[in-house]
Amino acid sequence: MKKTYPWLWFDADGTLFDFNRAEGFALQKTFQTFQTFQTFQSVNTPFDDAYLDLYRRINQQLWQALERQEITPAVLQVRRFELLLEAIQLTCSPSEMSTAYLEHLAVCAELIDGAYDVLHTLQGTCRFAIVTNGLQAVQRSRLAHSRIRDFITEIIISEEVGAAKPKPAFFAAAFARLGYPAKSDVLIIGDSLTSDMQGGVDYGIDTCWYNPTGEPRPGDLPINYEITHLRELLDMLD
């Protein structure tokens, strides 16, 4: 039986935006930028594909620390490049590298397959918000560059509200920003079990796990829906 939700809250990275592609593009462009200006010292090959895998591991650990409120977004931005450069033994300014990376990332607006079609189809019956732990400068710029910008009513960013998913303070700020809709009117859709699904469950709103790779579903987390493709939302919702 289909259900109507007046509000659909989408995570940004990995749910609406193809962040893996954007991340790889931005990191490679960053290395190319610094190679052009001969920033690296005594290095014949400034970029290697292995750097991306290493960066992603470092970055994931730091974002998990951010969710736990152990670090701030400002610390995360630079610390990930400090750790990366240390691991690959390159000499460069982490803060300068972070700035260049964010500039490249901010213009990457490629969408997950089906994102545009779903929002275009449902725009007559639902309103859409983006709820993200991403960085303000990146997320607002990417949305402005994207094909879905006119569909989105509001974007709530952890850096702006001072709390990150899954903390209740983030969800409270989102409800305040959107005029306090009834919790039963809201469905959150995201790929993260820890920030999107756990946060939604804890705050008492319905949840939809976007799980394109078919990861095992945790038995102790009462998720309402699970999809492997965004177009499955069209079969679920009125």
C-alpha positions in Angstrom: 0.0 0.0 0.0 1.4 3.4 -1.0 1.8 6.1 1.5 1.9 9.9 1.2 4.6 11.9 2.9 4.3 15.7 2.5 8.0 16.0 3.2 10.9 13.9 1.9 14.2 14.6 3.5 17.2 13.4 1.4 20.8 13.0 2.5 23.1 14.6 0.0 26.3 12.6 -0.6 25.8 9.1 -1.7 22.0 9.5 -1.9 21.3 12.4 -4.3 24.8 13.3 -5.4 27.3 10.9 -6.8 29.9 11.6 -4.1 32.3 8.8 -5.0 32.8 10.2 -8.5 33.0 13.8 -7.2 35.5 12.9 -4.6 37.8 11.1 -7.0 37.6 14.0 -9.5 38.3 16.6 -6.9 41.3 14.8 -5.3 42.9 14.2 -8.7 42.4 17.8 -9.8 43.9 18.9 -6.5 47.1 16.9 -7.0 47.3 18.2 -10.6 47.0 21.8 -9.4 49.8 21.4 -7.0 51.9 19.5 -9.5 51.5 22.5 -11.9 52.9 24.9 -9.3 55.7 22.4 -8.3 54.4 22.3 -4.7 55.5 18.8 -4.1 59.2 18.3 -3.5 61.2 15.4 -5.1 58.2 13.6 -6.4 58.0 12.1 -9.9 54.4 11.0 -9.8 52.3 13.5 -7.7 49.1 11.4 -8.0 48.5 7.7 -7.7 45.2 5.8 -7.7 46.1 4.3 -4.3 46.0 7.8 -2.8 42.2 7.9 -3.3 41.6 4.7 -1.4 43.8 5.9 1.4 42.1 9.3 1.5 38.7 7.7 1.7 39.7 5.6 4.7 41.1 8.6 6.5 38.1 10.8 5.5 35.6 8.2 6.7 37.2 7.9 10.1 37.2 11.6 10.5 33.5 12.0 9.5 32.6 9.3 12.0 34.4 11.4 14.6 32.4 14.4 13.5 29.2 12.5 14.0 30.3 11.8 17.5 31.1 15.5 18.0 34.7 14.7 18.7 36.0 17.2 16.1 34.7 20.2 14.2 34.2 20.6 10.5 37.1 23.1 10.4 39.4 20.5 12.0 38.2 17.8 9.6 38.9 19.8 6.5 42.6 20.2 7.2 43.3 17.1 9.3 42.4 14.7 6.5 45.1 16.2 4.3 47.6 16.3 7.2 47.2 12.5 7.6 47.2 11.8 3.9 50.4 13.8 3.2 52.0 12.2 6.2 51.1 8.7 5.0 52.3 9.2 1.4 55.4 11.2 2.6 54.7 14.3 0.5 55.6 17.8 1.4 52.8 20.3 1.0 50.6 22.7 3.0 47.5 20.7 4.2 45.5 23.9 4.5 46.3 25.0 1.0 45.5 21.5 -0.3 42.2 21.5 1.6 41.2 24.8 0.1 42.0 23.6 -3.5 40.2 20.3 -2.9 37.0 22.1 -1.7 37.0 24.4 -4.6 37.1 21.5 -7.0 34.5 19.5 -5.0 32.1 22.5 -4.9 31.5 22.4 -8.7 30.9 18.6 -8.9 27.1 18.2 -9.1 26.7 14.7 -10.8 23.6 13.0 -9.5 22.9 9.4 -8.4 21.0 7.6 -11.2 17.3 8.3 -10.8 17.6 11.3 -8.5 16.3 13.8 -11.1 13.5 11.6 -12.3 12.2 10.9 -8.8 12.2 14.5 -7.7 10.7 15.6 -11.0 7.9 13.0 -10.7 7.1 13.6 -7.1 7.3 17.4 -7.0 3.5 17.7 -7.3 2.8 15.7 -4.1 5.9 16.2 -1.9 8.2 18.9 -0.8 11.9 18.1 -0.6 14.7 19.1 1.8 18.3 18.1 1.9 19.7 17.2 5.3 23.4 16.8 5.3 26.5 16.7 7.5 28.6 18.0 4.5 30.4 21.3 4.5 28.5 24.5 3.9 30.6 25.9 1.0 30.6 22.6 -0.8 26.9 21.7 -0.4 25.4 25.0 -1.3 27.6 25.4 -4.3 26.9 21.8 -5.6 23.2 22.3 -5.2 23.4 25.6 -7.1 25.2 23.8 -9.9 22.8 20.9 -10.1 19.7 20.0 -12.1 17.7 19.5 -9.0 18.2 22.9 -7.4 14.7 24.1 -8.3 13.1 21.1 -6.6 14.6 21.6 -3.2 12.7 23.7 -0.7 15.5 23.9 1.9 18.9 22.5 2.7 19.9 21.9 6.3 23.6 21.7 6.9 25.2 20.5 10.1 27.9 23.1 9.9 25.3 25.8 9.9 23.0 24.5 12.6 25.8 23.5 15.0 24.9 19.8 15.3 25.5 16.8 13.1 23.3 13.8 12.3 22.4 11.6 14.1 22.2 14.1 17.0 18.6 15.1 18.0 19.7 18.7 17.9 20.2 18.5 14.1 16.7 17.1 13.6 15.2 19.7 15.9 16.9 22.4 13.9 15.6 20.9 10.7 12.0 20.8 12.0 12.3 24.4 13.1 13.6 25.5 9.7 10.7 23.8 8.0 8.0 25.1 10.2 7.5 22.2 12.5 5.7 19.7 10.3 4.2 16.6 12.0 6.7 13.8 12.4 4.3 11.5 10.6 4.6 13.8 7.5 8.4 13.3 7.2 10.4 10.4 5.6 14.2 10.6 5.7 16.0 8.8 2.8 19.7 8.2 3.1 22.6 5.8 2.6 24.1 6.0 6.1 22.9 3.7 8.8 24.6 5.7 11.5 23.6 9.2 10.6 20.5 9.0 8.5 18.7 5.8 9.7 19.8 5.9 13.4 19.1 9.6 13.6 15.7 9.3 12.0 14.7 6.3 14.3 15.9 8.2 17.4 13.9 11.3 16.5 10.8 9.3 15.7 10.4 9.8 11.9 10.0 7.2 9.3 13.2 6.0 7.5 14.2 4.7 4.1 17.6 3.2 3.7 19.1 3.7 0.3 21.3 0.5 0.0 22.5 0.2 -3.6 25.2 -2.4 -2.8 22.9 -4.7 -0.9 24.7 -4.5 2.4 23.2 -6.7 5.2 20.4 -5.0 7.1 21.0 -4.7 10.8 18.5 -6.6 12.9 18.5 -4.1 15.7 17.5 -1.0 13.7 13.8 -0.7 12.9 14.1 0.8 9.4 10.7 1.3 7.7 11.8 0.9 4.1 14.8 -0.3 2.1 15.6 0.4 -1.5 18.5 -0.4 -3.9 17.5 2.2 -6.5 16.0 5.7 -6.0 13.3 5.0 -8.6 11.8 2.4 -6.2 10.5 5.4 -4.2 7.9 5.9 -7.0 6.4 2.5 -6.2 6.3 3.3 -2.5 4.9 6.8 -2.5 1.7 8.5 -3.7 
